[in-house]
Amino acid sequence: MRLNSRRMLGKPEAVTFGGSLPRRHKLAQNLGERLSVSDRPLPLFRRVAAVMEGSTPGPGGHVRVLSNLPPSRAQKRLALGVVLVLFVCFVGAAGPLSTIPLTRVDAVMPAYGTAIFVNDSISAALLFAQFSVLRSRALLALASAYLWTGFIAIPWVLTFPGVFPGAGPLGAGLQSTACLYFCWHVGFTLFVIVYVFLKDLDPIKGLSESGVRAAVLASVGSVAALVFGATVLVTAGNALMPPIMLDTVRISNVWFYVAGPTAALIVVTLVLLWLRHRSVLDLWLMVVLCAYTIEIALISFPVPTRFSLGWYVGRVYGLLAGSLVLLILLAETTMLYGQLLRAVLAQRREREARLMTGDAVSASIAHEVRQPLSAMITNAGAGLRWLDRVTPDLDEAKAALKKVVTDGHRADAVIENVRALFKKDARTWTSLDVNNLIREALGLVRDDLQTHRIVVQAERNERSPRIKGDQIQLQQVLVNLLTNAIDAMATNDRERVLCVRCEVHDSGSVMVSVEDTGKGVEPSAADRIFSPLFTTKAHGMGMGLSICRSIVEAHEGRLWATANLPRGVIFHFTVPAHPNSRS
């Protein structure tokens, strides 16, 4: 059989009438409503920003990211668990065990300083990236805090006794490393305090991309200048520094007078964060400050000395403090790019679906309008021929023109029908006589039947109940199936018989069958004949049978095909009987 795919009445699986909508049509409608954005690809940075702005908005419409996303209960439990583990380890390492001397390994310091520099630089870069999107002054201050700790770790390592021979490349004195250590922690804490007080300010408005770059560069330059100034101060003014170190290993009692205020400042900052914390970032900053407090306590209690168990454990706490926020930022970045990837893939799928929907609409309009237009051209040509005769036959010309008018109205009805299929509101159904539908459909294809010399067998079934539906749509289904049968038998040298039957189905509905003696359906195409855009014709559009099934299903019926042995195929469709009609 040759499948006519030119009789489409709407898009694939499109339904707008009573009953439930088929899933594919619902999806197409939803996609049509959602696809209002431009298809032009966005730059990567803007895509990231769009994903961030597409997340759940917070109060005032703020973007929900790490810096303002409220911590969940699971995150709070995790942070509390980390603090408890840190405290338990502190209790185990503090006390008499902390004074146990361990082997001095000078190579540990360069590795430790490098790890601090790398971790905190990456943290600063990620925070600068969030600042570039959110324009938050607080994020700029916090990025500067991590940039400070990363930069100052370099002179701290360069001045550490034993890493380089003598005074080292910076000409450091005995007190330089200890003073830089306190500058390190005090500076970070002060930056966090600035972050706390800037958190509630509105983002910087009107800041361009060049302005963002200028702010980041200014922050980097300022922090580098501060680190340079602090390094020069503690190295050149080593004689003026408090006598914290007795030698390269032992720490004097002056340590307590410096470590105490530093720890107190960290605790005050921790309290400020606790009182004003609102985000996941605030939560983990509190964990970082707890780690810093425990680090200072490990180095200071009970007897401060370098290269002891407590001192080494303190280095571990310092490294952990610099890694916590980095791990959270990396987790958020991974999640963000996962959302970006899903958004890009969804956008691509939606674009493809929209293109397919557009193709279906254009194919349906071309498919439906082609037949009445062909009839109009034929009738208009016939009318001209009647008028061009020596003795014009006005009656025949008038009849041909009337057919042109009728076909014009039919084309208009077809277009309205296609539009109705893409609307959500249901059209009004009426009570219909199936026999009249069959007669009218045969009348529309009468010329093709006569041209191809096809015998029609159609019997009225007076016992057939009336049905409820849309006359134009059901008529188009019948015309499409009849045209399929005509095309299938057009090149058939054998007997050409078209049989149309109407009977009551077992389910109580009315079943209409269209039977032909054409070539039939190839086994390989049997499962695909109702698929959208599939056709076996050289000039077919692949939409007719798909739309026929959609219309029948919209009428709560069913359309299927069976073989007509020995040759041909039979298309059956059912439509429920009208509730008030007789059986």
Secondary structure as GFF3:
##gff-version 3
##sequence-region A 1 583
A	DSSP	alpha_helix	23	34	.	.	.	ID=ss1
A	DSSP	alpha_helix	44	53	.	.	.	ID=ss2
A	DSSP	three_ten_helix	59	61	.	.	.	ID=ss3
A	DSSP	alpha_helix	73	93	.	.	.	ID=ss4
A	DSSP	three_ten_helix	95	99	.	.	.	ID=ss5
A	DSSP	alpha_helix	108	134	.	.	.	ID=ss6
A	DSSP	alpha_helix	137	158	.	.	.	ID=ss7
A	DSSP	alpha_helix	176	198	.	.	.	ID=ss8
A	DSSP	alpha_helix	209	236	.	.	.	ID=ss9
A	DSSP	three_ten_helix	238	240	.	.	.	ID=ss10
A	DSSP	alpha_helix	254	276	.	.	.	ID=ss11
A	DSSP	alpha_helix	280	300	.	.	.	ID=ss12
A	DSSP	alpha_helix	309	388	.	.	.	ID=ss13
A	DSSP	alpha_helix	394	421	.	.	.	ID=ss14
A	DSSP	beta_strand	430	432	.	.	.	ID=ss15
A	DSSP	alpha_helix	434	444	.	.	.	ID=ss16
A	DSSP	alpha_helix	446	451	.	.	.	ID=ss17
A	DSSP	beta_strand	455	458	.	.	.	ID=ss18
A	DSSP	beta_strand	467	469	.	.	.	ID=ss19
A	DSSP	alpha_helix	471	489	.	.	.	ID=ss20
A	DSSP	beta_strand	497	504	.	.	.	ID=ss21
A	DSSP	beta_strand	510	515	.	.	.	ID=ss22
A	DSSP	three_ten_helix	523	525	.	.	.	ID=ss23
A	DSSP	alpha_helix	544	554	.	.	.	ID=ss24
A	DSSP	beta_strand	558	563	.	.	.	ID=ss25
A	DSSP	beta_strand	569	575	.	.	.	ID=ss26
###
